[in-house]
């Protein structure tokens, strides 16, 4: 993600995945 906004979304998405690894 080139934008700071898009990279923030990537970071939040990764954090959510880390918090809920098996939940889909």
C-alpha positions as CSV (number, residue, x, y, z in Angstrom):
1,X,0.0,0.0,0.0
2,X,1.6,3.3,-1.1
3,X,-0.8,5.6,0.8
4,X,-0.5,6.1,4.5
5,X,-4.2,5.5,4.7
6,X,-4.0,2.2,2.8
7,X,-1.0,1.1,4.9
8,X,-3.0,1.9,8.0
9,X,-5.7,-0.4,6.7
10,X,-3.2,-3.1,6.1
11,X,-1.8,-2.7,9.7
12,X,-5.3,-2.8,11.2
13,X,-6.2,-5.8,9.1
14,X,-3.1,-7.7,10.2
15,X,-3.8,-6.8,13.8
16,X,-7.3,-8.1,13.5
17,X,-6.1,-11.3,12.0
18,X,-3.5,-11.7,14.8
19,X,-6.2,-11.2,17.4
20,X,-8.6,-13.7,15.7
21,X,-6.4,-16.2,13.8
22,X,-9.0,-18.9,13.4
23,X,-12.1,-16.8,13.1
24,X,-13.3,-16.1,9.6
